[in-house]
């Protein structure tokens, strides 16, 4: 929530993408992960591609 360092955020999203297949779907849908991806990252052009890949993986 507090990081404003774009390269770090991008790498974090790419790491999340690699681990999404191992995260239980219950956890994903019981938290605000999907909303955070859509509202916080999908709206930023730099993060849009990797965010879409994360959402597709979910």
PyMOL Python script that loads the backbone (N, CA, C, O; Angstrom):
from pymol import cmd

cmd.read_pdbstr("""\
ATOM      1  N   UNK A   1       0.800  -1.201   0.000  1.00  0.00           N
ATOM      2  CA  UNK A   1       0.000   0.000   0.000  1.00  0.00           C
ATOM      3  C   UNK A   1       0.842   1.264   0.000  1.00  0.00           C
ATOM      4  O   UNK A   1       0.447   2.275  -0.581  1.00  0.00           O
ATOM      5  N   UNK A   2       1.994   1.214   0.646  1.00  0.00           N
ATOM      6  CA  UNK A   2       2.738   2.450   0.851  1.00  0.00           C
ATOM      7  C   UNK A   2       3.894   2.655  -0.117  1.00  0.00           C
ATOM      8  O   UNK A   2       4.418   3.764  -0.223  1.00  0.00           O
ATOM      9  N   UNK A   3       4.299   1.605  -0.823  1.00  0.00           N
ATOM     10  CA  UNK A   3       5.436   1.743  -1.716  1.00  0.00           C
ATOM     11  C   UNK A   3       5.048   2.565  -2.940  1.00  0.00           C
ATOM     12  O   UNK A   3       3.979   2.375  -3.522  1.00  0.00           O
ATOM     13  N   UNK A   4       5.913   3.457  -3.310  1.00  0.00           N
ATOM     14  CA  UNK A   4       5.693   4.277  -4.499  1.00  0.00           C
ATOM     15  C   UNK A   4       6.857   4.112  -5.475  1.00  0.00           C
ATOM     16  O   UNK A   4       7.064   4.948  -6.355  1.00  0.00           O
ATOM     17  N   UNK A   5       7.606   3.039  -5.313  1.00  0.00           N
ATOM     18  CA  UNK A   5       8.765   2.767  -6.158  1.00  0.00           C
ATOM     19  C   UNK A   5       8.316   1.829  -7.289  1.00  0.00           C
ATOM     20  O   UNK A   5       8.264   0.616  -7.089  1.00  0.00           O
ATOM     21  N   UNK A   6       7.994   2.368  -8.466  1.00  0.00           N
ATOM     22  CA  UNK A   6       7.404   1.564  -9.542  1.00  0.00           C
ATOM     23  C   UNK A   6       8.168   0.295  -9.923  1.00  0.00           C
ATOM     24  O   UNK A   6       7.536  -0.746 -10.100  1.00  0.00           O
ATOM     25  N   UNK A   7       9.499   0.329 -10.056  1.00  0.00           N
ATOM     26  CA  UNK A   7      10.181  -0.925 -10.413  1.00  0.00           C
ATOM     27  C   UNK A   7       9.987  -2.026  -9.365  1.00  0.00           C
ATOM     28  O   UNK A   7       9.853  -3.199  -9.715  1.00  0.00           O
ATOM     29  N   UNK A   8       9.973  -1.654  -8.097  1.00  0.00           N
ATOM     30  CA  UNK A   8       9.751  -2.637  -7.040  1.00  0.00           C
ATOM     31  C   UNK A   8       8.330  -3.189  -7.112  1.00  0.00           C
ATOM     32  O   UNK A   8       8.125  -4.390  -6.940  1.00  0.00           O
ATOM     33  N   UNK A   9       7.367  -2.340  -7.359  1.00  0.00           N
ATOM     34  CA  UNK A   9       5.983  -2.790  -7.480  1.00  0.00           C
ATOM     35  C   UNK A   9       5.811  -3.726  -8.669  1.00  0.00           C
ATOM     36  O   UNK A   9       5.085  -4.717  -8.581  1.00  0.00           O
ATOM     37  N   UNK A  10       6.467  -3.422  -9.765  1.00  0.00           N
ATOM     38  CA  UNK A  10       6.380  -4.269 -10.951  1.00  0.00           C
ATOM     39  C   UNK A  10       6.948  -5.657 -10.671  1.00  0.00           C
ATOM     40  O   UNK A  10       6.333  -6.661 -11.028  1.00  0.00           O
ATOM     41  N   UNK A  11       8.100  -5.719 -10.045  1.00  0.00           N
ATOM     42  CA  UNK A  11       8.709  -7.010  -9.710  1.00  0.00           C
ATOM     43  C   UNK A  11       7.834  -7.773  -8.715  1.00  0.00           C
ATOM     44  O   UNK A  11       7.727  -8.997  -8.793  1.00  0.00           O
ATOM     45  N   UNK A  12       7.217  -7.062  -7.795  1.00  0.00           N
ATOM     46  CA  UNK A  12       6.322  -7.701  -6.829  1.00  0.00           C
ATOM     47  C   UNK A  12       5.118  -8.315  -7.534  1.00  0.00           C
ATOM     48  O   UNK A  12       4.712  -9.429  -7.205  1.00  0.00           O
ATOM     49  N   UNK A  13       4.551  -7.610  -8.487  1.00  0.00           N
ATOM     50  CA  UNK A  13       3.429  -8.158  -9.252  1.00  0.00           C
ATOM     51  C   UNK A  13       3.858  -9.372 -10.067  1.00  0.00           C
ATOM     52  O   UNK A  13       3.114 -10.348 -10.166  1.00  0.00           O
ATOM     53  N   UNK A  14       5.043  -9.319 -10.645  1.00  0.00           N
ATOM     54  CA  UNK A  14       5.551 -10.460 -11.412  1.00  0.00           C
ATOM     55  C   UNK A  14       5.774 -11.669 -10.506  1.00  0.00           C
ATOM     56  O   UNK A  14       5.538 -12.807 -10.911  1.00  0.00           O
ATOM     57  N   UNK A  15       6.226 -11.420  -9.287  1.00  0.00           N
ATOM     58  CA  UNK A  15       6.407 -12.503  -8.319  1.00  0.00           C
ATOM     59  C   UNK A  15       5.055 -13.078  -7.914  1.00  0.00           C
ATOM     60  O   UNK A  15       4.894 -14.295  -7.829  1.00  0.00           O
ATOM     61  N   UNK A  16       4.090 -12.208  -7.666  1.00  0.00           N
ATOM     62  CA  UNK A  16       2.740 -12.668  -7.345  1.00  0.00           C
ATOM     63  C   UNK A  16       2.208 -13.564  -8.454  1.00  0.00           C
ATOM     64  O   UNK A  16       1.599 -14.597  -8.178  1.00  0.00           O
ATOM     65  N   UNK A  17       2.430 -13.181  -9.687  1.00  0.00           N
ATOM     66  CA  UNK A  17       1.973 -13.972 -10.827  1.00  0.00           C
ATOM     67  C   UNK A  17       2.515 -15.394 -10.761  1.00  0.00           C
ATOM     68  O   UNK A  17       1.793 -16.348 -11.049  1.00  0.00           O
ATOM     69  N   UNK A  18       3.774 -15.540 -10.385  1.00  0.00           N
ATOM     70  CA  UNK A  18       4.401 -16.868 -10.305  1.00  0.00           C
ATOM     71  C   UNK A  18       3.816 -17.725  -9.182  1.00  0.00           C
ATOM     72  O   UNK A  18       3.806 -18.952  -9.278  1.00  0.00           O
ATOM     73  N   UNK A  19       3.333 -17.086  -8.128  1.00  0.00           N
ATOM     74  CA  UNK A  19       2.828 -17.826  -6.972  1.00  0.00           C
ATOM     75  C   UNK A  19       1.313 -18.007  -6.969  1.00  0.00           C
ATOM     76  O   UNK A  19       0.795 -18.776  -6.159  1.00  0.00           O
ATOM     77  N   UNK A  20       0.600 -17.330  -7.839  1.00  0.00           N
ATOM     78  CA  UNK A  20      -0.864 -17.394  -7.811  1.00  0.00           C
ATOM     79  C   UNK A  20      -1.410 -18.807  -7.962  1.00  0.00           C
ATOM     80  O   UNK A  20      -2.438 -19.138  -7.371  1.00  0.00           O
ATOM     81  N   UNK A  21      -0.746 -19.628  -8.732  1.00  0.00           N
ATOM     82  CA  UNK A  21      -1.252 -20.994  -8.929  1.00  0.00           C
ATOM     83  C   UNK A  21      -1.184 -21.817  -7.647  1.00  0.00           C
ATOM     84  O   UNK A  21      -1.861 -22.840  -7.539  1.00  0.00           O
ATOM     85  N   UNK A  22      -0.383 -21.394  -6.677  1.00  0.00           N
ATOM     86  CA  UNK A  22      -0.246 -22.120  -5.415  1.00  0.00           C
ATOM     87  C   UNK A  22      -1.095 -21.527  -4.294  1.00  0.00           C
ATOM     88  O   UNK A  22      -1.216 -22.131  -3.229  1.00  0.00           O
ATOM     89  N   UNK A  23      -1.675 -20.371  -4.517  1.00  0.00           N
ATOM     90  CA  UNK A  23      -2.494 -19.733  -3.485  1.00  0.00           C
ATOM     91  C   UNK A  23      -3.910 -20.305  -3.579  1.00  0.00           C
ATOM     92  O   UNK A  23      -4.500 -20.308  -4.659  1.00  0.00           O
ATOM     93  N   UNK A  24      -4.459 -20.787  -2.468  1.00  0.00           N
ATOM     94  CA  UNK A  24      -5.828 -21.329  -2.509  1.00  0.00           C
ATOM     95  C   UNK A  24      -6.833 -20.274  -2.991  1.00  0.00           C
ATOM     96  O   UNK A  24      -6.775 -19.111  -2.591  1.00  0.00           O
ATOM     97  N   UNK A  25      -7.747 -20.708  -3.852  1.00  0.00           N
ATOM     98  CA  UNK A  25      -8.742 -19.775  -4.387  1.00  0.00           C
ATOM     99  C   UNK A  25      -9.572 -19.144  -3.283  1.00  0.00           C
ATOM    100  O   UNK A  25      -9.977 -17.987  -3.395  1.00  0.00           O
ATOM    101  N   UNK A  26      -9.827 -19.885  -2.228  1.00  0.00           N
ATOM    102  CA  UNK A  26     -10.582 -19.331  -1.108  1.00  0.00           C
ATOM    103  C   UNK A  26      -9.916 -18.097  -0.546  1.00  0.00           C
ATOM    104  O   UNK A  26     -10.581 -17.109  -0.237  1.00  0.00           O
ATOM    105  N   UNK A  27      -8.592 -18.152  -0.411  1.00  0.00           N
ATOM    106  CA  UNK A  27      -7.867 -16.990   0.109  1.00  0.00           C
ATOM    107  C   UNK A  27      -7.986 -15.811  -0.852  1.00  0.00           C
ATOM    108  O   UNK A  27      -8.203 -14.672  -0.437  1.00  0.00           O
ATOM    109  N   UNK A  28      -7.845 -16.100  -2.120  1.00  0.00           N
ATOM    110  CA  UNK A  28      -7.884 -15.026  -3.120  1.00  0.00           C
ATOM    111  C   UNK A  28      -9.232 -14.314  -3.092  1.00  0.00           C
ATOM    112  O   UNK A  28      -9.291 -13.085  -3.142  1.00  0.00           O
ATOM    113  N   UNK A  29     -10.314 -15.087  -3.014  1.00  0.00           N
ATOM    114  CA  UNK A  29     -11.644 -14.482  -3.095  1.00  0.00           C
ATOM    115  C   UNK A  29     -12.184 -14.022  -1.750  1.00  0.00           C
ATOM    116  O   UNK A  29     -13.158 -13.270  -1.712  1.00  0.00           O
ATOM    117  N   UNK A  30     -11.581 -14.450  -0.647  1.00  0.00           N
ATOM    118  CA  UNK A  30     -12.018 -13.979   0.669  1.00  0.00           C
ATOM    119  C   UNK A  30     -11.276 -12.714   1.099  1.00  0.00           C
ATOM    120  O   UNK A  30     -11.614 -12.109   2.117  1.00  0.00           O
ATOM    121  N   UNK A  31     -10.280 -12.322   0.337  1.00  0.00           N
ATOM    122  CA  UNK A  31      -9.542 -11.099   0.635  1.00  0.00           C
ATOM    123  C   UNK A  31      -9.870 -10.069  -0.441  1.00  0.00           C
ATOM    124  O   UNK A  31     -10.674 -10.325  -1.338  1.00  0.00           O
ATOM    125  N   UNK A  32      -9.249  -8.921  -0.342  1.00  0.00           N
ATOM    126  CA  UNK A  32      -9.490  -7.875  -1.341  1.00  0.00           C
ATOM    127  C   UNK A  32      -8.437  -7.894  -2.453  1.00  0.00           C
ATOM    128  O   UNK A  32      -8.199  -6.877  -3.103  1.00  0.00           O
ATOM    129  N   UNK A  33      -7.806  -9.058  -2.669  1.00  0.00           N
ATOM    130  CA  UNK A  33      -6.734  -9.145  -3.658  1.00  0.00           C
ATOM    131  C   UNK A  33      -7.204  -8.756  -5.059  1.00  0.00           C
ATOM    132  O   UNK A  33      -6.539  -7.973  -5.737  1.00  0.00           O
ATOM    133  N   UNK A  34      -8.330  -9.289  -5.496  1.00  0.00           N
ATOM    134  CA  UNK A  34      -8.814  -8.989  -6.850  1.00  0.00           C
ATOM    135  C   UNK A  34      -9.138  -7.503  -6.978  1.00  0.00           C
ATOM    136  O   UNK A  34      -8.765  -6.870  -7.965  1.00  0.00           O
ATOM    137  N   UNK A  35      -9.823  -6.950  -5.994  1.00  0.00           N
ATOM    138  CA  UNK A  35     -10.147  -5.518  -6.038  1.00  0.00           C
ATOM    139  C   UNK A  35      -8.887  -4.668  -6.035  1.00  0.00           C
ATOM    140  O   UNK A  35      -8.810  -3.671  -6.752  1.00  0.00           O
ATOM    141  N   UNK A  36      -7.905  -5.051  -5.239  1.00  0.00           N
ATOM    142  CA  UNK A  36      -6.648  -4.298  -5.203  1.00  0.00           C
ATOM    143  C   UNK A  36      -5.957  -4.343  -6.554  1.00  0.00           C
ATOM    144  O   UNK A  36      -5.460  -3.325  -7.035  1.00  0.00           O
ATOM    145  N   UNK A  37      -5.922  -5.514  -7.165  1.00  0.00           N
ATOM    146  CA  UNK A  37      -5.299  -5.621  -8.487  1.00  0.00           C
ATOM    147  C   UNK A  37      -6.007  -4.717  -9.494  1.00  0.00           C
ATOM    148  O   UNK A  37      -5.361  -4.019 -10.275  1.00  0.00           O
ATOM    149  N   UNK A  38      -7.324  -4.737  -9.467  1.00  0.00           N
ATOM    150  CA  UNK A  38      -8.090  -3.950 -10.441  1.00  0.00           C
ATOM    151  C   UNK A  38      -7.997  -2.455 -10.155  1.00  0.00           C
ATOM    152  O   UNK A  38      -7.682  -1.668 -11.048  1.00  0.00           O
ATOM    153  N   UNK A  39      -8.266  -2.067  -8.923  1.00  0.00           N
ATOM    154  CA  UNK A  39      -8.369  -0.641  -8.595  1.00  0.00           C
ATOM    155  C   UNK A  39      -7.024   0.055  -8.446  1.00  0.00           C
ATOM    156  O   UNK A  39      -6.898   1.235  -8.771  1.00  0.00           O
ATOM    157  N   UNK A  40      -6.027  -0.660  -7.962  1.00  0.00           N
ATOM    158  CA  UNK A  40      -4.743  -0.019  -7.690  1.00  0.00           C
ATOM    159  C   UNK A  40      -3.755  -0.166  -8.837  1.00  0.00           C
ATOM    160  O   UNK A  40      -3.037   0.779  -9.164  1.00  0.00           O
ATOM    161  N   UNK A  41      -3.715  -1.343  -9.449  1.00  0.00           N
ATOM    162  CA  UNK A  41      -2.663  -1.604 -10.423  1.00  0.00           C
ATOM    163  C   UNK A  41      -3.128  -1.603 -11.873  1.00  0.00           C
ATOM    164  O   UNK A  41      -2.393  -1.145 -12.749  1.00  0.00           O
ATOM    165  N   UNK A  42      -4.321  -2.100 -12.147  1.00  0.00           N
ATOM    166  CA  UNK A  42      -4.774  -2.183 -13.534  1.00  0.00           C
ATOM    167  C   UNK A  42      -4.938  -0.809 -14.165  1.00  0.00           C
ATOM    168  O   UNK A  42      -4.816  -0.666 -15.381  1.00  0.00           O
ATOM    169  N   UNK A  43      -5.210   0.186 -13.361  1.00  0.00           N
ATOM    170  CA  UNK A  43      -5.418   1.539 -13.886  1.00  0.00           C
ATOM    171  C   UNK A  43      -4.120   2.238 -14.266  1.00  0.00           C
ATOM    172  O   UNK A  43      -4.148   3.277 -14.926  1.00  0.00           O
ATOM    173  N   UNK A  44      -2.984   1.680 -13.857  1.00  0.00           N
ATOM    174  CA  UNK A  44      -1.680   2.289 -14.146  1.00  0.00           C
ATOM    175  C   UNK A  44      -1.080   1.588 -15.370  1.00  0.00           C
ATOM    176  O   UNK A  44      -0.837   0.382 -15.323  1.00  0.00           O
ATOM    177  N   UNK A  45      -0.840   2.311 -16.452  1.00  0.00           N
ATOM    178  CA  UNK A  45      -0.340   1.680 -17.673  1.00  0.00           C
ATOM    179  C   UNK A  45       0.895   0.795 -17.478  1.00  0.00           C
ATOM    180  O   UNK A  45       1.007  -0.259 -18.104  1.00  0.00           O
ATOM    181  N   UNK A  46       1.805   1.213 -16.626  1.00  0.00           N
ATOM    182  CA  UNK A  46       3.036   0.442 -16.414  1.00  0.00           C
ATOM    183  C   UNK A  46       2.752  -0.950 -15.836  1.00  0.00           C
ATOM    184  O   UNK A  46       3.492  -1.898 -16.099  1.00  0.00           O
ATOM    185  N   UNK A  47       1.685  -1.065 -15.053  1.00  0.00           N
ATOM    186  CA  UNK A  47       1.364  -2.326 -14.384  1.00  0.00           C
ATOM    187  C   UNK A  47       0.243  -3.097 -15.073  1.00  0.00           C
ATOM    188  O   UNK A  47      -0.079  -4.212 -14.662  1.00  0.00           O
ATOM    189  N   UNK A  48      -0.347  -2.532 -16.095  1.00  0.00           N
ATOM    190  CA  UNK A  48      -1.550  -3.120 -16.690  1.00  0.00           C
ATOM    191  C   UNK A  48      -1.322  -4.531 -17.232  1.00  0.00           C
ATOM    192  O   UNK A  48      -2.140  -5.417 -16.982  1.00  0.00           O
ATOM    193  N   UNK A  49      -0.250  -4.757 -17.955  1.00  0.00           N
ATOM    194  CA  UNK A  49      -0.031  -6.078 -18.560  1.00  0.00           C
ATOM    195  C   UNK A  49       0.144  -7.167 -17.518  1.00  0.00           C
ATOM    196  O   UNK A  49      -0.499  -8.214 -17.598  1.00  0.00           O
ATOM    197  N   UNK A  50       1.004  -6.930 -16.548  1.00  0.00           N
ATOM    198  CA  UNK A  50       1.239  -7.961 -15.536  1.00  0.00           C
ATOM    199  C   UNK A  50       0.009  -8.141 -14.654  1.00  0.00           C
ATOM    200  O   UNK A  50      -0.267  -9.252 -14.203  1.00  0.00           O
ATOM    201  N   UNK A  51      -0.730  -7.069 -14.404  1.00  0.00           N
ATOM    202  CA  UNK A  51      -1.963  -7.184 -13.619  1.00  0.00           C
ATOM    203  C   UNK A  51      -2.987  -8.022 -14.369  1.00  0.00           C
ATOM    204  O   UNK A  51      -3.657  -8.861 -13.768  1.00  0.00           O
ATOM    205  N   UNK A  52      -3.116  -7.810 -15.657  1.00  0.00           N
ATOM    206  CA  UNK A  52      -4.038  -8.604 -16.462  1.00  0.00           C
ATOM    207  C   UNK A  52      -3.618 -10.071 -16.461  1.00  0.00           C
ATOM    208  O   UNK A  52      -4.469 -10.959 -16.413  1.00  0.00           O
ATOM    209  N   UNK A  53      -2.336 -10.324 -16.511  1.00  0.00           N
ATOM    210  CA  UNK A  53      -1.849 -11.707 -16.439  1.00  0.00           C
ATOM    211  C   UNK A  53      -2.194 -12.338 -15.092  1.00  0.00           C
ATOM    212  O   UNK A  53      -2.553 -13.514 -15.032  1.00  0.00           O
ATOM    213  N   UNK A  54      -2.087 -11.563 -14.013  1.00  0.00           N
ATOM    214  CA  UNK A  54      -2.470 -12.062 -12.686  1.00  0.00           C
ATOM    215  C   UNK A  54      -3.960 -12.379 -12.651  1.00  0.00           C
ATOM    216  O   UNK A  54      -4.361 -13.438 -12.168  1.00  0.00           O
ATOM    217  N   UNK A  55      -4.770 -11.476 -13.157  1.00  0.00           N
ATOM    218  CA  UNK A  55      -6.214 -11.695 -13.155  1.00  0.00           C
ATOM    219  C   UNK A  55      -6.588 -12.891 -14.022  1.00  0.00           C
ATOM    220  O   UNK A  55      -7.509 -13.635 -13.682  1.00  0.00           O
ATOM    221  N   UNK A  56      -5.898 -13.084 -15.120  1.00  0.00           N
ATOM    222  CA  UNK A  56      -6.144 -14.243 -15.974  1.00  0.00           C
ATOM    223  C   UNK A  56      -5.778 -15.531 -15.252  1.00  0.00           C
ATOM    224  O   UNK A  56      -6.488 -16.530 -15.365  1.00  0.00           O
ATOM    225  N   UNK A  57      -4.692 -15.515 -14.522  1.00  0.00           N
ATOM    226  CA  UNK A  57      -4.267 -16.695 -13.761  1.00  0.00           C
ATOM    227  C   UNK A  57      -5.291 -17.060 -12.692  1.00  0.00           C
ATOM    228  O   UNK A  57      -5.530 -18.237 -12.424  1.00  0.00           O
ATOM    229  N   UNK A  58      -5.891 -16.040 -12.088  1.00  0.00           N
ATOM    230  CA  UNK A  58      -6.910 -16.290 -11.056  1.00  0.00           C
ATOM    231  C   UNK A  58      -8.121 -16.918 -11.708  1.00  0.00           C
ATOM    232  O   UNK A  58      -9.104 -17.215 -11.029  1.00  0.00           O
TER     233      UNK A  58
END
""", "prot")
cmd.dss("prot")
cmd.show_as("cartoon", "prot")
cmd.util.cbc("prot")
cmd.orient("prot")
